[in-house]
Amino acid sequence: MNLSLSGFSESLALERDAVSVVEIHNRTLFARVCQSFFSELDEAAVEPYALWEGEERRSSRNYFLFVFNPFELPWTERALFGEVLERVENMFLSEDKERQEIETMGRALSDRVASLGLRLKSDYAFEVQWDMRKYLKAFDFGVDIDPSDSLLDNLIKFLKFASDAAFAKQLVFVNLKQFLEENELQEFYRQAVFSELKVLLLENVPDDTSYEYERKMCIDKDFLQS
């Protein structure tokens, strides 16, 4: 997939072999480009843009997943968490031994709870059979988040989470570089590529550092592209 901005000749490849970066030094243009991508309006956006798959133009509708605040990562995003739940459920259904053991434990738990109901005056029972997805939701299954983890640790954990969800769309981080040291950013890049994710950074601060696994489009204050 290639990204092109109206008025600029060079496009930017959005692929899994590197992290793509759009670096815009003019604050007004930067804000307009962020607004445009977030709107998913393509050529109708305040700063028109286009996504190309070869010679075919693609809609960006539901294609971008934005992370504006790296300290509040979208752990419960349906496009990610729902896919992980489905993957766990499929593993449960496809592996007979584990499924039978889990179902046996589920029945034992139901029987123990039902036995408590015998102390009550009316009749009580479970009407719904044990279900993996309902179990995961009921007991808040999710990524184990430790408040003491560093930002980089959480970012890497999030990338692995997106990889587990087989997320094929575009992760977009806004001004992420200002929170990471060069070695941390390089490790983030390495993990993104290793996880085979499409990652795009939108950045406003000039950065002349050369990073492995980075592919960049730079637009300076005079609107010159490099």
MIFITOR-688406 format. One record per residue: z, y, x of N, C-alpha, C in turn; residue in three letters; residue number from 0. Coordinates in Angstrom, 3 decimals. Layout:
N
     n.up  n.north   n.east    ca.up ca.north  ca.east     c.up  c.north   c.east fipa dolo
        Z        Y        X        Z        Y        X        Z        Y        X  ALA  NUM
...
***
This chain:
226
     n.up  n.north   n.east    ca.up ca.north  ca.east     c.up  c.north   c.east fipa dolo
    0.000   -1.186    0.847    0.000    0.000    0.000    0.000    1.244    0.888  MET    0
   -0.844    2.224    0.544   -0.904    3.483    1.276   -0.517    4.643    0.371  ASN    1
    0.216    5.590    0.928    0.655    6.783    0.212   -0.098    7.992    0.732  LEU    2
   -0.675    8.770   -0.184   -1.344   10.004    0.214   -0.800   11.164   -0.608  SER    3
   -0.649   12.322    0.050   -0.189   13.542   -0.600   -1.370   14.482   -0.778  LEU    4
   -1.466   15.084   -1.943   -2.559   16.006   -2.219   -2.538   17.177   -1.236  SER    5
   -3.681   17.472   -0.640   -3.788   18.567    0.313   -3.624   18.157    1.757  GLY    6
   -3.299   16.885    1.998   -3.115   16.400    3.358   -4.040   15.209    3.594  PHE    7
   -4.692   15.217    4.726   -5.779   14.266    4.964   -5.305   12.861    5.304  SER    8
   -4.191   12.746    6.050   -3.747   11.436    6.516   -2.826   10.774    5.496  GLU    9
   -3.028    9.476    5.292   -2.145    8.708    4.402   -1.103    7.973    5.242  SER   10
   -0.108    7.425    4.569    0.971    6.699    5.240    1.047    5.295    4.672  LEU   11
    1.011    4.291    5.539    1.108    2.902    5.090    2.543    2.576    4.710  ALA   12
    2.703    1.970    3.550    4.013    1.515    3.080    4.015   -0.009    3.122  LEU   13
    4.401   -0.551    4.269    4.338   -1.995    4.464    5.666   -2.524    4.983  GLU   14
    5.751   -3.838    5.142    6.996   -4.492    5.537    7.172   -4.584    7.057  ARG   15
    6.133   -4.277    7.823    6.227   -4.435    9.271    6.898   -3.261    9.964  ASP   16
    7.200   -2.190    9.227    7.863   -1.016    9.787    8.466   -0.214    8.645  ALA   17
    9.431    0.631    8.972    9.991    1.561    7.995    9.131    2.822    8.001  VAL   18
    8.679    3.230    6.831    7.830    4.420    6.716    8.707    5.660    6.523  SER   19
    8.290    6.753    7.149    9.063    8.000    7.075    8.131    9.153    6.729  VAL   20
    8.517    9.924    5.713    7.850   11.190    5.417    8.818   12.294    5.820  VAL   21
    8.487   13.018    6.880    9.343   14.077    7.406    8.700   15.426    7.108  GLU   22
    9.355   16.229    6.268    8.803   17.509    5.821    9.788   18.614    6.185  ILE   23
    9.377   19.525    7.069   10.294   20.540    7.584   10.462   21.729    6.644  HIS   24
    9.486   21.997    5.810    9.605   23.074    4.834   10.469   22.589    3.664  ASN   25
   11.587   23.266    3.424   12.545   22.773    2.427   11.976   22.790    1.014  ARG   26
   11.213   23.816    0.706   10.652   23.896   -0.637    9.687   22.754   -0.891  THR   27
    8.802   22.501    0.063    7.854   21.397   -0.087    8.594   20.065   -0.116  LEU   28
    9.617   19.928    0.717   10.394   18.694    0.743   11.004   18.411   -0.635  PHE   29
   11.614   19.437   -1.230   12.224   19.274   -2.550   11.180   18.912   -3.601  ALA   30
   10.015   19.547   -3.510    8.961   19.269   -4.487    8.416   17.846   -4.341  ARG   31
    8.296   17.379   -3.110    7.810   16.015   -2.887    8.837   14.996   -3.399  VAL   32
   10.127   15.233   -3.114   11.168   14.335   -3.636   11.142   14.322   -5.158  CYS   33
   11.029   15.503   -5.744   10.964   15.604   -7.203    9.758   14.849   -7.754  GLN   34
    8.657   14.952   -7.058    7.423   14.310   -7.514    7.540   12.791   -7.473  SER   35
    8.025   12.255   -6.356    8.170   10.799   -6.250    9.145   10.276   -7.308  PHE   36
   10.229   11.011   -7.505   11.236   10.569   -8.462   10.692   10.605   -9.893  PHE   37
    9.764   11.524  -10.161    9.194   11.646  -11.508    8.230   10.510  -11.836  SER   38
    7.672    9.889  -10.801    6.688    8.799  -10.961    5.467    9.254  -11.758  GLU   39
    5.090   10.525  -11.584    3.972   11.078  -12.360    2.654   11.072  -11.602  LEU   40
    2.655   10.604  -10.371    1.425   10.488   -9.577    0.675   11.824   -9.523  ASP   41
   -0.577   11.839   -9.958   -1.391   13.054   -9.857   -0.917   14.170  -10.776  GLU   42
   -0.048   13.872  -11.756    0.468   14.892  -12.665    1.782   15.500  -12.169  ALA   43
    2.271   15.065  -11.024    3.535   15.563  -10.484    3.370   16.981   -9.930  ALA   44
    4.495   17.655   -9.671    4.435   19.026   -9.158    3.746   19.063   -7.795  VAL   45
    3.908   18.012   -7.010    3.139   17.821   -5.777    2.389   16.499   -5.952  GLU   46
    1.145   16.544   -6.365    0.406   15.306   -6.668    0.351   14.358   -5.466  PRO   47
    0.435   13.080   -5.768    0.376   12.048   -4.743   -0.304   10.825   -5.348  TYR   48
   -0.657    9.888   -4.490   -1.321    8.674   -4.972   -0.916    7.485   -4.123  ALA   49
   -0.856    6.328   -4.762   -0.637    5.063   -4.079   -1.933    4.269   -4.140  LEU   50
   -2.353    3.741   -2.986   -3.619    3.012   -2.915   -3.380    1.599   -2.393  TRP   51
   -3.947    0.640   -3.072   -3.998   -0.749   -2.618   -5.452   -1.032   -2.291  GLU   52
   -5.807   -0.879   -1.001   -7.220   -0.953   -0.629   -7.949    0.227   -1.234  GLY   53
   -8.974   -0.060   -2.018   -9.747    0.994   -2.673   -9.263    1.278   -4.093  GLU   54
   -8.238    0.559   -4.532   -7.756    0.715   -5.901   -6.499    1.580   -5.949  GLU   55
   -6.507    2.509   -6.880   -5.356    3.387   -7.075   -4.318    2.676   -7.943  ARG   56
   -3.046    2.744   -7.529   -1.965    2.078   -8.249   -0.990    3.105   -8.825  ARG   57
   -0.431    2.797   -9.970    0.583    3.656  -10.566    1.918    3.448   -9.855  SER   58
    2.678    4.518   -9.716    4.008    4.396   -9.112    5.090    4.166  -10.162  SER   59
    4.684    3.976  -11.397    5.638    3.747  -12.485    6.516    2.537  -12.179  ARG   60
    7.836    2.760  -12.142    8.805    1.698  -11.857    8.610    1.054  -10.485  ASN   61
    7.973    1.787   -9.568    7.720    1.228   -8.238    8.787    1.643   -7.224  TYR   62
    9.364    2.839   -7.396   10.355    3.359   -6.447   11.779    3.078   -6.924  PHE   63
   12.635    2.673   -5.996   14.068    2.617   -6.250   14.731    3.582   -5.271  LEU   64
   15.252    4.687   -5.802   15.791    5.752   -4.967   17.255    5.530   -4.614  PHE   65
   17.599    5.896   -3.374   18.989    5.957   -2.923   19.209    7.368   -2.402  VAL   66
   19.820    8.213   -3.233   20.094    9.590   -2.827   21.403    9.692   -2.058  PHE   67
   22.334    8.809   -2.366   23.649    8.837   -1.733   23.917    7.487   -1.080  ASN   68
   23.847    7.391    0.248   24.044    6.097    0.915   25.471    5.576    0.811  PRO   69
   26.397    6.445    0.348   27.780    6.011    0.165   28.023    5.474   -1.245  PHE   70
   26.983    5.511   -2.049   27.046    4.963   -3.410   25.775    4.158   -3.654  GLU   71
   25.682    3.044   -2.997   24.487    2.210   -3.070   24.397    1.520   -4.437  LEU   72
   23.177    1.298   -4.925   22.997    0.740   -6.285   23.222   -0.776   -6.347  PRO   73
   24.475   -1.166   -6.166   24.799   -2.592   -6.140   24.541   -3.270   -7.490  TRP   74
   24.633   -2.524   -8.575   24.473   -3.127   -9.906   23.097   -2.870  -10.500  THR   75
   22.182   -2.329   -9.709   20.828   -2.071  -10.193   20.224   -3.348  -10.774  GLU   76
   19.752   -3.248  -12.003   19.274   -4.436  -12.712   18.134   -5.142  -11.978  ARG   77
   17.236   -4.350  -11.380   16.099   -4.953  -10.676   16.541   -5.784   -9.477  ALA   78
   17.748   -5.527   -8.989   18.276   -6.297   -7.865   19.258   -7.356   -8.343  LEU   79
   20.313   -6.906   -9.022   21.380   -7.828   -9.415   20.891   -8.887  -10.395  PHE   80
   20.027   -8.491  -11.310   19.490   -9.453  -12.268   18.714  -10.559  -11.584  GLY   81
   17.974  -10.199  -10.536   17.203  -11.208   -9.801   18.115  -12.157   -9.028  GLU   82
   19.202  -11.621   -8.479   20.141  -12.487   -7.760   20.809  -13.460   -8.728  VAL   83
   21.203  -12.972   -9.909   21.783  -13.862  -10.915   20.812  -14.979  -11.283  LEU   84
   19.550  -14.620  -11.459   18.546  -15.623  -11.816   18.366  -16.633  -10.688  GLU   85
   18.429  -16.160   -9.462   18.261  -17.075   -8.327   19.416  -18.063   -8.254  ARG   86
   20.638  -17.570   -8.451   21.801  -18.466   -8.435   21.704  -19.460   -9.581  VAL   87
   21.302  -18.973  -10.748   21.155  -19.854  -11.906   20.105  -20.936  -11.655  GLU   88
   19.003  -20.567  -11.026   17.952  -21.549  -10.724   18.434  -22.588   -9.721  ASN   89
   19.225  -22.156   -8.738   19.782  -23.111   -7.785   20.716  -24.084   -8.500  MET   90
   21.501  -23.554   -9.426   22.417  -24.381  -10.214   21.656  -25.430  -11.025  PHE   91
   20.546  -25.029  -11.635   19.788  -25.944  -12.485   18.994  -26.966  -11.683  LEU   92
   18.620  -26.605  -10.466   17.732  -27.483   -9.687   18.468  -28.481   -8.810  SER   93
   19.758  -28.260   -8.581   20.508  -29.149   -7.692   21.482  -29.976   -8.530  GLU   94
   21.089  -31.205   -8.823   21.810  -32.043   -9.781   23.266  -32.280   -9.411  ASP   95
   23.529  -32.598   -8.166   24.901  -32.930   -7.763   25.825  -31.736   -7.973  LYS   96
   25.404  -30.569   -7.477   26.230  -29.379   -7.623   26.391  -28.996   -9.097  GLU   97
   25.303  -29.143   -9.864   25.364  -28.793  -11.283   26.362  -29.678  -12.027  ARG   98
   26.315  -30.980  -11.755   27.234  -31.900  -12.430   28.688  -31.618  -12.058  GLN   99
   28.929  -31.312  -10.774   30.296  -31.011  -10.338   30.805  -29.731  -10.993  GLU  100
   29.946  -28.707  -11.046   30.351  -27.433  -11.643   30.587  -27.593  -13.138  ILE  101
   29.718  -28.341  -13.814   29.893  -28.557  -15.247   31.179  -29.334  -15.532  GLU  102
   31.513  -30.292  -14.675   32.755  -31.044  -14.842   33.965  -30.124  -14.714  THR  103
   33.934  -29.252  -13.716   35.038  -28.302  -13.546   35.094  -27.318  -14.710  MET  104
   33.915  -26.939  -15.223   33.872  -26.037  -16.370   34.493  -26.660  -17.604  GLY  105
   34.182  -27.941  -17.835   34.767  -28.638  -18.982   36.279  -28.770  -18.827  ARG  106
   36.716  -29.031  -17.595   38.158  -29.160  -17.343   38.869  -27.843  -17.637  ALA  107
   38.259  -26.743  -17.232   38.846  -25.429  -17.497   38.916  -25.168  -18.999  LEU  108
   37.835  -25.500  -19.718   37.811  -25.303  -21.164   38.877  -26.143  -21.845  SER  109
   39.042  -27.387  -21.395   40.040  -28.273  -21.995   41.453  -27.740  -21.785  ASP  110
   41.713  -27.185  -20.586   43.046  -26.653  -20.316   43.343  -25.460  -21.187  ARG  111
   42.352  -24.590  -21.349   42.549  -23.416  -22.202   42.702  -23.846  -23.654  VAL  112
   41.860  -24.807  -24.087   41.933  -25.287  -25.468   43.293  -25.911  -25.761  ALA  113
   43.901  -26.538  -24.772   45.211  -27.160  -24.981   46.279  -26.121  -25.303  SER  114
   46.097  -24.906  -24.784   47.030  -23.835  -25.112   46.925  -23.470  -26.590  LEU  115
   45.690  -23.600  -27.111   45.477  -23.284  -28.523   46.205  -24.218  -29.457  GLY  116
   46.604  -25.398  -28.984   47.331  -26.346  -29.816   48.724  -25.839  -30.172  LEU  117
   49.201  -24.868  -29.417   50.519  -24.306  -29.694   50.457  -23.283  -30.828  ARG  118
   49.245  -22.900  -31.210   49.072  -21.925  -32.277   48.916  -22.639  -33.609  LEU  119
   49.018  -21.913  -34.702   49.034  -22.518  -36.029   47.647  -22.891  -36.540  LYS  120
   46.636  -22.092  -36.256   45.291  -22.386  -36.734   44.547  -23.260  -35.725  SER  121
   43.272  -23.533  -35.995   42.461  -24.370  -35.109   41.544  -23.489  -34.258  ASP  122
   41.525  -23.728  -32.951   40.729  -22.913  -32.029   39.907  -23.818  -31.122  TYR  123
   38.684  -23.343  -30.800   37.808  -24.115  -29.909   36.743  -23.203  -29.344  ALA  124
   36.113  -23.647  -28.256   34.986  -22.919  -27.677   33.714  -23.313  -28.428  PHE  125
   32.957  -22.316  -28.895   31.719  -22.609  -29.612   30.499  -22.580  -28.698  GLU  126
   30.644  -21.942  -27.551   29.519  -21.800  -26.619   29.737  -22.715  -25.422  VAL  127
   28.714  -23.492  -25.074   28.814  -24.372  -23.920   28.859  -23.550  -22.628  GLN  128
   29.404  -24.181  -21.596   29.528  -23.502  -20.310   28.147  -23.086  -19.803  TRP  129
   28.039  -21.829  -19.333   26.755  -21.277  -18.907   26.937  -20.544  -17.581  ASP  130
   26.111  -20.864  -16.581   26.256  -20.279  -15.249   26.150  -18.760  -15.262  MET  131
   25.128  -18.221  -15.918   24.935  -16.769  -15.899   26.114  -16.047  -16.568  ARG  132
   26.592  -16.598  -17.694   27.720  -15.968  -18.382   28.984  -16.064  -17.528  LYS  133
   29.116  -17.164  -16.809   30.256  -17.321  -15.913   30.210  -16.265  -14.808  TYR  134
   29.059  -16.071  -14.201   28.918  -15.099  -13.116   29.259  -13.693  -13.588  LEU  135
   28.789  -13.359  -14.782   29.061  -12.021  -15.320   30.530  -11.868  -15.711  LYS  136
   31.087  -12.919  -16.323   32.469  -12.836  -16.800   33.454  -12.616  -15.663  ALA  137
   33.154  -13.197  -14.503   34.070  -13.092  -13.374   33.570  -12.119  -12.299  PHE  138
   32.706  -11.185  -12.742   32.251  -10.084  -11.871   31.682  -10.572  -10.540  ASP  139
   30.836  -11.574  -10.608   30.137  -12.027   -9.406   29.286  -10.888   -8.858  PHE  140
   29.342  -10.669   -7.571   28.549   -9.609   -6.961   28.780   -9.549   -5.466  GLY  141
   28.143   -8.600   -4.812   28.291   -8.438   -3.368   29.736   -8.036   -3.058  VAL  142
   30.311   -8.646   -2.057   31.686   -8.361   -1.650   31.707   -7.057   -0.855  ASP  143
   32.197   -5.993   -1.485   32.223   -4.670   -0.849   33.619   -4.385   -0.312  ILE  144
   33.686   -4.073    0.972   34.958   -3.738    1.616   34.986   -2.241    1.900  ASP  145
   35.922   -1.488    1.329   35.982   -0.036    1.540   36.121    0.362    3.009  PRO  146
   36.604   -0.556    3.828   36.783   -0.234    5.251   35.523   -0.458    6.075  SER  147
   34.478   -1.039    5.466   33.227   -1.254    6.195   32.564    0.070    6.535  ASP  148
   31.856    0.096    7.651   31.132    1.300    8.046   29.905    1.493    7.167  SER  149
   29.329    2.694    7.214   28.120    2.962    6.453   27.007    2.010    6.864  LEU  150
   26.842    1.804    8.173   25.785    0.905    8.642   25.999   -0.513    8.117  LEU  151
   27.241   -0.990    8.151   27.526   -2.339    7.645   27.128   -2.455    6.172  ASP  152
   27.454   -1.446    5.385   27.111   -1.472    3.964   25.608   -1.392    3.749  ASN  153
   24.930   -0.588    4.557   23.471   -0.486    4.441   22.804   -1.830    4.751  LEU  154
   23.260   -2.486    5.798   22.696   -3.786    6.152   23.005   -4.810    5.070  ILE  155
   24.223   -4.758    4.540   24.588   -5.662    3.449   23.700   -5.408    2.236  LYS  156
   23.374   -4.142    1.989   22.507   -3.800    0.863   21.082   -4.310    1.085  PHE  157
   20.586   -4.188    2.305   19.253   -4.707    2.606   19.199   -6.215    2.412  LEU  158
   20.229   -6.910    2.820   20.277   -8.361    2.618   20.337   -8.690    1.129  LYS  159
   21.062   -7.880    0.377   21.145   -8.032   -1.073   19.761   -7.879   -1.701  PHE  160
   19.019   -6.841   -1.278   17.664   -6.633   -1.787   16.743   -7.774   -1.385  ALA  161
   16.952   -8.313   -0.194   16.160   -9.453    0.255   16.459  -10.690   -0.587  SER  162
   17.733  -10.916   -0.887   18.105  -12.035   -1.757   17.443  -11.912   -3.125  ASP  163
   17.268  -10.668   -3.581   16.631  -10.414   -4.877   15.114  -10.469   -4.788  ALA  164
   14.584  -10.714   -3.573   13.133  -10.728   -3.352   12.501   -9.448   -3.884  ALA  165
   13.138   -8.309   -3.576   12.679   -7.025   -4.088   11.354   -6.655   -3.422  PHE  166
   10.300   -6.554   -4.216    8.956   -6.345   -3.672    8.486   -4.905   -3.804  ALA  167
    9.307   -4.051   -4.448    8.900   -2.665   -4.648    9.372   -1.802   -3.487  LYS  168
    9.458   -0.498   -3.693    9.732    0.421   -2.589   11.145    0.983   -2.660  GLN  169
   11.941    0.718   -1.625   13.242    1.353   -1.493   13.059    2.719   -0.838  LEU  170
   13.596    3.756   -1.447   13.415    5.115   -0.937   14.788    5.735   -0.658  VAL  171
   15.052    6.078    0.608   16.295    6.730    1.012   16.000    8.195    1.331  PHE  172
   16.858    9.095    0.864   16.650   10.529    1.059   17.637   11.049    2.098  VAL  173
   17.090   11.610    3.193   17.878   12.190    4.286   18.930   11.223    4.833  ASN  174
   18.551    9.981    5.001   19.469    8.976    5.524   19.784    9.207    6.998  LEU  175
   18.821    9.735    7.742   18.990    9.866    9.191   20.189   10.723    9.576  LYS  176
   20.532   11.706    8.750   21.617   12.612    9.127   22.979   11.917    9.156  GLN  177
   23.054   10.696    8.616   24.319    9.980    8.587   24.420    8.900    9.663  PHE  178
   23.347    8.670   10.408   23.327    7.563   11.358   23.005    8.031   12.777  LEU  179
   23.662    7.398   13.750   23.297    7.613   15.146   21.980    6.894   15.429  GLU  180
   21.344    7.234   16.546   20.039    6.648   16.864   20.101    5.130   16.935  GLU  181
   21.134    4.597   17.589   21.231    3.141   17.699   21.495    2.495   16.332  ASN  182
   22.222    3.193   15.468   22.475    2.670   14.123   21.195    2.681   13.290  GLU  183
   20.437    3.751   13.421   19.171    3.835   12.685   18.213    2.745   13.149  LEU  184
   18.184    2.503   14.451   17.312    1.448   14.968   17.721    0.088   14.425  GLN  185
   19.016   -0.150   14.307   19.489   -1.415   13.755   19.146   -1.514   12.274  GLU  186
   19.233   -0.409   11.564   18.828   -0.383   10.152   17.349   -0.728   10.024  PHE  187
   16.521   -0.142   10.859   15.092   -0.443   10.861   14.853   -1.933   11.131  TYR  188
   15.534   -2.434   12.136   15.339   -3.838   12.520   15.699   -4.769   11.357  ARG  189
   16.788   -4.465   10.677   17.210   -5.316    9.567   16.246   -5.200    8.389  GLN  190
   15.710   -3.999    8.144   14.751   -3.815    7.054   13.496   -4.640    7.289  ALA  191
   13.003   -4.636    8.521   11.800   -5.403    8.855   12.101   -6.897    8.809  VAL  192
   13.252   -7.291    9.350   13.646   -8.702    9.337   13.773   -9.219    7.895  PHE  193
   14.233   -8.344    6.989   14.412   -8.718    5.584   13.112   -8.639    4.794  SER  194
   12.037   -8.201    5.448   10.708   -8.111    4.829   10.719   -7.223    3.588  GLU  195
   11.359   -6.056    3.732   11.435   -5.094    2.637   10.535   -3.901    2.913  LEU  196
   10.087   -3.265    1.848    9.350   -2.011    1.964   10.353   -0.870    1.852  LYS  197
   10.526   -0.122    2.940   11.525    0.946    2.982   10.841    2.252    3.378  VAL  198
   11.155    3.310    2.620   10.607    4.645    2.883   11.759    5.623    3.014  LEU  199
   11.747    6.417    4.087   12.715    7.491    4.258   12.043    8.826    4.001  LEU  200
   12.675    9.669    3.190   12.236   11.048    3.001   13.213   11.928    3.764  LEU  201
   12.698   12.634    4.778   13.570   13.376    5.683   13.148   14.838    5.788  GLU  202
   14.159   15.724    5.931   13.903   17.161    6.020   14.174   17.725    7.415  ASN  203
   14.957   16.996    8.213   15.353   17.486    9.535   14.404   16.934   10.601  VAL  204
   13.875   17.810   11.472   12.967   17.339   12.533   13.639   16.313   13.436  PRO  205
   12.892   15.278   13.787   13.402   14.220   14.653   12.274   13.778   15.573  ASP  206
   12.422   14.096   16.861   11.377   13.773   17.837   11.596   12.412   18.505  ASP  207
   12.648   11.723   18.123   12.942   10.428   18.732   11.892    9.400   18.329  THR  208
   11.506    8.576   19.280   10.550    7.506   19.010   11.322    6.212   18.763  SER  209
   11.135    5.636   17.572   11.859    4.425   17.191   10.906    3.246   17.065  TYR  210
   11.397    2.097   17.501   10.679    0.869   17.209   10.772    0.623   15.701  GLU  211
    9.712    0.119   15.132    9.646   -0.193   13.706    9.640    1.050   12.811  TYR  212
    9.212    2.188   13.345    9.082    3.379   12.495    7.623    3.835   12.444  GLU  213
    7.162    4.147   11.237    5.825    4.704   11.017    6.013    6.019   10.260  ARG  214
    5.531    7.135   10.837    5.920    8.434   10.290    4.745    9.351    9.992  LYS  215
    4.877   10.074    8.882    4.020   11.203    8.546    4.878   12.450    8.664  MET  216
    4.465   13.408    9.466    5.250   14.622    9.686    4.455   15.854    9.223  CYS  217
    5.116   16.695    8.443    4.521   17.952    7.974    5.455   19.077    8.387  ILE  218
    5.010   19.969    9.292    5.893   21.007    9.827    5.990   22.203    8.867  ASP  219
    6.709   23.221    9.306    6.956   24.391    8.457    5.687   25.154    8.123  LYS  220
    4.662   24.992    8.956    3.391   25.655    8.711    2.421   24.757    7.937  ASP  221
    2.951   23.655    7.388    2.186   22.709    6.577    1.105   21.979    7.384  PHE  222
    1.354   21.848    8.697    0.431   21.086    9.548    0.925   19.644    9.602  LEU  223
    0.013   18.709    9.417    0.353   17.296    9.362    0.113   16.631   10.700  GLN  224
    1.043   15.728   11.057    0.866   14.960   12.299    1.399   13.550   12.079  SER  225
***
